[in-house]
Amino acid sequence: MSRAESSQENAERGGYTVAVVLAILLIVGLLLLPFVPLLLALLETVTLGTRRVEGFCESIGIHDELTALYRTLLPWIK
């Protein structure tokens, strides 16, 4: 096997590794996406003491769905 063939195989393996890592990050990101409003609302409440994120979620009509999801997955949330 020549050096050119060996380096081409390494490059292909590296490309495959990058693709797998990106796919895993994409899947994890999509699974965590519904929790972004919850984290933003928590951060806002702790730092500013306001409820604008929750109000925004209510105004666009996703508040009730998110509440049901959070209560199902995180039963210790009031």
C-alpha positions in Angstrom: 0.0 0.0 0.0 1.4 3.4 -0.9 1.4 6.5 1.1 -1.2 8.1 -1.1 -3.6 5.2 -0.5 -2.9 5.2 3.2 -3.6 8.9 3.6 -6.7 8.6 1.5 -8.0 5.9 3.8 -7.3 8.0 6.8 -9.1 11.0 5.2 -12.1 8.8 4.5 -12.2 7.5 8.1 -11.9 11.1 9.4 -14.8 12.2 7.2 -16.9 9.3 8.5 -16.0 10.2 12.1 -17.0 13.8 11.6 -20.3 12.8 10.0 -21.1 10.5 12.9 -20.3 13.2 15.5 -22.4 15.7 13.6 -25.3 13.3 13.4 -25.2 12.6 17.1 -25.0 16.3 17.9 -28.0 16.9 15.6 -30.1 14.2 17.3 -29.2 15.3 20.8 -30.0 18.9 19.8 -33.4 18.0 18.4 -34.2 16.0 21.6 -33.3 19.0 23.8 -35.0 21.6 21.6 -38.3 21.5 23.6 -36.5 22.3 26.8 -35.0 25.5 25.5 -38.0 27.6 26.5 -38.0 26.0 30.0 -34.3 26.8 30.4 -34.7 30.4 29.1 -37.7 31.0 31.4 -35.8 29.7 34.4 -32.8 31.9 33.6 -35.1 34.9 33.1 -37.0 34.3 36.3 -33.8 33.9 38.4 -31.9 36.9 36.9 -34.6 39.4 36.0 -37.7 38.2 37.9 -39.9 38.6 34.9 -42.0 36.1 32.9 -41.7 37.3 29.4 -40.6 34.0 28.0 -43.7 32.3 29.4 -45.8 35.1 28.1 -44.3 34.7 24.6 -44.9 31.0 24.7 -48.5 31.7 25.6 -48.9 34.3 22.8 -47.7 31.9 20.1 -49.8 29.0 21.5 -47.2 26.5 22.7 -47.5 27.0 26.4 -50.1 24.3 27.1 -48.2 21.7 25.0 -44.9 22.5 26.7 -46.5 22.3 30.1 -48.0 18.9 29.3 -44.6 17.7 28.1 -42.7 19.0 31.1 -45.2 17.5 33.6 -44.9 14.2 31.9 -41.2 14.0 31.6 -40.3 16.0 34.7 -43.0 15.2 37.4 -41.2 17.1 40.1 -41.9 20.5 38.3 -44.9 22.3 39.9 
